Amino acid sequence: MLRSRLTAMLLVVVSIMLVGCGSDPTAAPAAPAAPAAPAAKTSQPTGQTLEQYAAEHAGGPGAIYVGDTSQLVGDAPHGDLGGFDGEVPLDAIDEHLWILENDYYRSLLETAKLTNPTKLVSTGEKHEFQHACINRTLLWCKLIEAYLIPNLTERTNGQIQLSVSSFPELGLAGTDTMTLVRDGTLGASEIYGGYIGGEYPAVEVQYLWGLWPSHEDHYTVLWNIFPDIEKIIKDATGAVVWSHNWIPGDDQMFFSKKALRTLDDFKGLKTRSHSAALSDWIEGMGADAQFVAFAEVYAALERGILDAGVTGASPGFAQRWFEVTEYMNGGLKSFNSTMNVINDKVWADIPADLQQILIEEGAKLELESHRIAGIQNRMGVARNVDAGLKHIQFSDELNEHSFNVAAIQHVVPSWVKRVGGPDHPAVTETFNKKIGPIVGLEIVADDSEQGFAVRKLK
């Protein structure tokens, strides 16, 4: 008994000495975890390097890149999120190294605070809200359910209970998402700028279809303009953007019952569109664009109401369009992204430590989406072909027409008119300064009837 008391007194003295020296006693191996914050036990000790963290988490979900791509190899968080066997292979990672070696990925590592995560201090809190995803079948919605939610529940000791719903389940088409978030009807939601482009055309600068020369270019455009888009959303709704969804394997394809090899094949084709800019591109190719809610396209194709539907390769597979079409034509390069937001009043009710933990887990969600992006970028086309669709790639003639006519003469001018002209900040600050140099274009005011011209940079 005397030995136990002496040991206890010695531990108290050591703890006092550590505090006096400016050290954090909770970082010492012998220090007990605070009873009010059991979830903080999972926090990594201060001073751990990213290299050490990467080594400890290598080989599966949660792996990060700090120079060794082999550490990212392993299973995806869900079987549908990897290759045919649910794996994330090395060759796919190496082929898409640009996803990992950029300033945005490095910023995610900082935001996630992997080596010094925010400690849980809240107790007895209960914050339950649904996150409205476009559709449960989509890969990024599956990633939220399979990866984010378990981590967030554990990290907050169950004080944040996030569940996934979907636009079809909530009876939403998607066009009024911003309004519903602003007035609190939706506490949390995914925001796709294409759906809300009619009301907020400046947001659609992310999706000017036909402009992106490569996946890397579209990816680079998106993360460079995130601050511009987030400001528009914040100013319009007050909502907080807490993470982004990344959508590889999203090249925009014409799913149809006939092959599209020439411009004549597009003429009069009744085609589903999911945004104003995409409608402009479809019209520029000679087809007839019609907006149809994502969940309703399958039936419209099956019944012949539509001749074709345009969406990303992976989303088209998720909705089983291969059952009602025979060809996947295209497509337009896309490495897409959407934003996850929370209503401002819902956010204000969450304690600061839980807010910060949600942001950190949101960054970890993005890091994981980057880990699996390479294989997903391959699987969009591969899964559809495996399901029986014939992939007809656009000819050089169609690609030339897509950029020089559909994009430059239809998509961009129509968007400039929707935002209010060439002097709008979305044109002068976002497009001309951040997008134009990547795609080789600029928009300049002139004395023409439309008041501006879309010029190729020399």
Phi, psi and omega in degrees: 000315180298321180297320180296317180295320179296321178297317181297317180297321179297320179296320179297315180299317180297319180298318180297318179298320180296317179296318180298331180272002178088009179272158178268113184296335180289345179277345181285140183302326185275351183287134179286150176288145179296132183301329183281354185225062183299328182293338181291349178299333183280353181295141177283146181294142177302138180104347176293139179272161176298325178298319177293318178299315181300319180295321182289332185252012181291153170097012180172198180307133182097352178292145180234164181255121172228027177128344183240102183293335181296338179289343181271349182291141178152191180288150170280163181296340180215145184305326182284348187267357178244210177283195182300333178258013179078015186261161172244099187274158184296318184296326178291323178294312181296325180294334182245041183298334180298338177291333187257335184254072179206167184295328182293315178300318179296325178293327177295321178300322179290315182296323182291340179050051188296325183267354179208064185293151177301134181275143178282121177243338179290145174222148175072008178281154177216108182234105181247128174206151177270140173256119182276109176266157180303313180199137182299333184286346184285145190297321182290332175288323176295324180295320177301315182290318186279333188242305185295308189299313177300318180295317182293319179298316179293317185294327182261008182056037177077008182280340168248120178246097180261131176234155182258128169244191182213161179303314179299319181296328182265001179072032183254144172268336178109340185289337182252022184301316182298317180297318182292327176288319182298317183272000175089000176299322171253121178283328180209142184200159167276139177245117173253117185300333178296321180293323186262008184298335179295317181274327182231074186297334180298329180294334185284000177300339178292337192232053176272086192299140180096353183269335192278116181292331184206169175298318181298321180296316180295317178301314182295318176303312187298309184288338176286334182255005178309314180301322179296315183290319180297325178294319178299314181295316180298314181295326185277329189234340188080355185291157180257127174274115184253348174189172178236144170268140175249138190231077173284171184067028190247018175308130185285122186243146169272107174270120185208174179266002176223155178284142179247097185250336181227167178298328178299330180291339181274340189301122175072008183289116179288110193235130177291134176238156178239010177197162179296317181295322177293322176299319178298320179293316179300315178296324179294338176270357177098001180268176183250108184277139177220130178280125176225134179303143186307315184290347183259356186290320182307309181295323180294322176290319182297322184270356179082009175294325174246145173271335182204157174230137178250127172198180176291158181301312181294313177300323178298320177293318181301327179268005175061037178295342177297343179280340185238008175224171180239338185233146172241105187258134176123201017213194178275129181301133180206132169230082200278168177206148172229171184245143175257124185233159176232135177307142186297325180287322175298317180297317183295335180280350182270129178302156187301321182292322178290325174301312183294322178296320178297319178296318180296318179291329175295321176294321177294325174301316179292322177299319179292323178296329175289323179298320185265000186296320183300312181290325178295325180296330176282320192286341179305309178284318186300319182292322178293318178295319178297331179279354174116356179285147174266125181268116178253106179285145179298140177287168176302322179298316180291321178295321178295316179294322180303314183280309189282336180248298185298314183282305187287325184263344182240301188297305186292311179301319180295321178294317179301319178295321181294325180280347175115007175119175187290348180268358180293142180304330178297333178272306187288321185264317185274305184289303187295327184268330187246333183255313183310313180298333181279320184262355176081032181225158170217152179249121184232140176291145177210188184263013180289172181299321181276347173089005179196167176224150174257111187248147174278134177287143181279000000 
